[in-house]
């Protein structure tokens, strides 16, 4: 049976726990740690990435890079979050579809304490967090849609390791999650190895452009030719 085949004779309606999916190799994950989210987004067509999330871990220099461990929860409920934390491996990124609801926090200081123990690579939630002072201590990158003091229920339902939509971002279990001060992006696992050299080449091109901008030696034709195609006499 496929990991994504639903058997409602086996699971109560609305509940599903699939096994953890292996992500990219450790070497590939390590190589992507130096790649900015904006560069990865450029190389994926500039139309991919989460929207409306902000960082809550305090340190803007703290980067997130690891395989996605996906969840869908009932808004304001974190029963399956606690189950997921029993299943993750060090470096995994918990990616949670919380329906964008901000009325109750799904993640807080107690979950962060467990996340530190299991060496979680990060938390991304289309939903709310709380206990901001604890989250702002850093170590675990946390990105969320908002925050509230109101705590979660623990009733379910919820689903673990299924394809989800998180803040406009399609995420499959095992996809490579990147997060930094600019935002969050998911790199499909099947394209990660091919994308890496493109991102490195993109960084080299940007470095060259940055230097001509700094020196004032940029070729004006780079933009004038674009303007002429629009019919402007430049």
C-alpha positions as a printed Julia matrix, in Angstrom:
234×3 Matrix{Float64}:
   0.0    0.0     0.0
   1.3    3.47   -0.85
   2.29   5.69    2.08
  -0.32   8.14    0.81
  -3.19   5.66    0.34
  -5.99   6.32    2.79
  -7.62   3.26    4.33
 -10.57   4.48    6.39
 -11.14   0.96    7.68
  -7.77   1.19    9.43
  -7.74   4.8    10.67
 -10.48   6.89   12.29
 -11.75   9.55    9.93
  -9.43  12.54    9.95
  -6.5   10.69   11.51
  -3.52   9.32    9.63
   0.06   8.49   10.66
   2.41   7.67    7.81
   6.05   6.64    8.32
   8.81   9.21    8.11
  10.06   9.78    4.55
  13.79   9.94    3.91
  14.92  13.32    2.62
  17.98  14.34    0.62
  21.39  12.99    1.57
  23.25  14.54    4.5
  25.9   15.9     2.1
  23.28  17.61   -0.06
  21.55  19.14    2.95
  24.88  20.46    4.22
  25.66  21.96    0.81
  22.35  23.87    0.81
  23.02  25.48    4.2
  24.95  28.25    2.46
  22.23  28.92   -0.13
  19.96  31.91    0.62
  16.22  31.38    0.27
  16.04  34.2    -2.27
  18.63  32.5    -4.5
  16.85  29.15   -4.32
  13.6   30.94   -5.15
  15.16  32.68   -8.14
  16.37  29.34   -9.48
  12.91  27.83   -9.0
  11.31  30.5   -11.17
  10.65  33.27   -8.63
   7.09  32.07   -8.03
   7.61  29.52   -5.22
   7.68  30.16   -1.48
   5.58  30.54    1.63
   3.61  33.75    2.05
   2.66  35.59    5.22
   5.08  33.86    7.61
   7.45  35.65    9.97
  10.36  34.41   12.03
   9.99  34.05   15.79
  13.43  32.76   16.78
  14.97  36.17   17.43
  18.27  35.82   15.56
  17.9   36.87   11.9
  21.15  35.06   11.1
  19.75  31.69   12.21
  19.23  29.51    9.13
  16.93  26.53    8.63
  17.85  23.65    6.34
  16.49  20.12    6.61
  14.02  17.53    5.32
  10.3   18.17    5.77
   8.3   16.17    8.28
   4.77  17.23    7.39
   1.6   17.57    9.47
  -1.95  18.67    8.98
  -3.73  19.6    12.21
  -7.12  20.87   13.14
  -6.71  24.62   13.66
  -5.66  25.29   17.24
  -4.96  21.63   18.08
  -1.52  20.07   18.62
  -2.2   16.44   19.52
  -0.46  15.22   16.37
   2.43  17.63   16.89
   3.33  15.72   20.05
   3.08  12.42   18.16
   5.27  13.79   15.39
   7.95  14.77   17.89
   8.13  11.09   18.88
   8.89  10.16   15.26
  11.27  12.85   13.95
  15.0   12.43   13.5
  17.64  15.08   14.27
  17.62  17.83   11.66
  14.04  17.27   10.5
  11.88  20.34    9.92
   8.32  20.14   11.24
   6.08  21.69    8.57
   2.51  22.18    9.78
  -0.65  23.04    7.89
  -2.65  24.74   10.64
  -5.16  26.27    8.25
  -3.75  29.76    8.81
  -5.77  30.02   12.03
  -4.5   32.51   14.61
  -7.14  32.05   17.31
  -5.16  29.42   19.25
  -1.43  28.69   19.34
  -0.31  25.28   18.12
   3.35  25.7    19.1
   4.75  27.15   22.34
   7.57  26.94   24.82
   6.86  23.37   25.93
   6.95  22.08   22.36
  10.17  24.02   21.84
  11.72  22.25   24.83
  10.96  18.89   23.24
  12.2   20.18   19.88
  15.54  21.02   21.48
  15.83  17.54   22.98
  15.16  15.76   19.68
  17.4   18.24   17.81
  14.67  19.43   15.46
  15.97  21.42   12.51
  13.11  23.92   12.55
   9.37  24.51   12.76
   7.2   26.05   10.04
   3.51  26.55   10.78
   0.67  28.15    8.88
  -0.87  28.95   12.23
  -0.06  30.59   15.55
   2.65  30.26   18.18
   2.98  31.57   21.74
   5.64  31.95   24.5
   7.55  34.36   22.3
  10.33  35.06   24.78
  11.29  31.38   24.81
  11.11  31.09   21.03
  13.24  34.21   20.66
  16.13  32.52   22.47
  16.96  30.96   19.1
  18.6   27.56   18.46
  15.45  26.2    16.79
  14.28  28.28   13.79
  10.55  28.97   14.04
   8.42  30.51   11.28
   4.69  31.1    11.82
   1.75  33.08   10.51
   1.18  34.86   13.82
   0.93  34.53   17.58
  -1.56  34.54   20.45
  -1.5   33.76   24.17
  -4.4   31.31   23.8
  -3.23  27.71   24.07
  -4.09  24.65   21.98
  -6.45  21.75   22.46
  -5.25  18.14   22.22
  -8.16  16.35   20.6
  -7.19  15.92   16.95
  -7.83  15.02   14.28
  -4.61  15.29   12.33
  -2.42  13.63    9.71
   1.31  12.95    9.67
   3.61  12.76    6.65
   1.14  13.6     3.92
   1.34  16.21    1.12
   0.29  19.57    2.58
  -0.19  23.2     1.67
   1.54  25.52    4.15
   1.09  29.27    3.65
   0.72  28.82   -0.11
   3.65  26.42   -0.3
   3.19  22.85   -1.5
   5.28  20.53    0.68
   5.82  16.8     0.33
   7.34  14.68    3.11
  11.11  14.66    2.62
  11.27  17.9     0.61
  14.21  20.13    1.5
  13.1   23.1     3.61
  15.13  26.31    3.6
  14.42  29.27    5.85
  16.21  32.54    6.59
  15.46  36.21    7.21
  13.79  36.45    3.78
  11.3   33.61    4.3
  10.72  29.91    3.74
  10.85  27.73    0.66
  10.46  24.01   -0.07
  12.73  22.41   -2.65
  11.18  19.24   -4.11
  13.37  16.33   -3.16
  13.57  15.07   -6.74
  15.1   18.33   -8.04
  17.38  19.25   -5.12
  20.54  17.68   -6.54
  20.02  19.35   -9.94
  19.18  22.68   -8.34
  22.34  22.96   -6.24
  24.79  23.77   -9.09
  22.3   26.29  -10.47
  22.16  28.09   -7.14
  25.95  28.18   -6.89
  26.22  29.63  -10.4
  23.52  32.16   -9.5
  25.55  33.27   -6.47
  28.6   33.77   -8.7
  26.61  35.89  -11.16
  25.19  38.0    -8.34
  28.66  38.54   -6.91
  29.87  39.83  -10.28
  26.88  42.15  -10.67
  27.29  43.4    -7.1
  30.89  44.33   -7.83
  30.0   46.31  -10.99
  27.25  48.08   -9.02
  29.75  48.97   -6.31
  32.3   50.31   -8.81
  29.77  52.0   -11.07
  30.95  49.98  -14.08
  27.68  48.19  -14.84
  26.79  48.11  -18.52
  23.71  50.36  -19.01
  22.74  48.23  -22.01
  21.6   45.56  -19.57
  18.47  47.6   -18.86
  18.35  49.91  -21.88
  17.86  46.94  -24.2
  14.9   45.81  -22.1
  13.4   49.29  -22.23
  13.76  49.43  -26.02
  11.79  46.19  -26.33
   8.96  48.07  -24.56
   9.09  50.78  -27.2
  11.02  53.4   -25.23
  13.56  55.43  -27.27
  16.61  55.05  -25.02
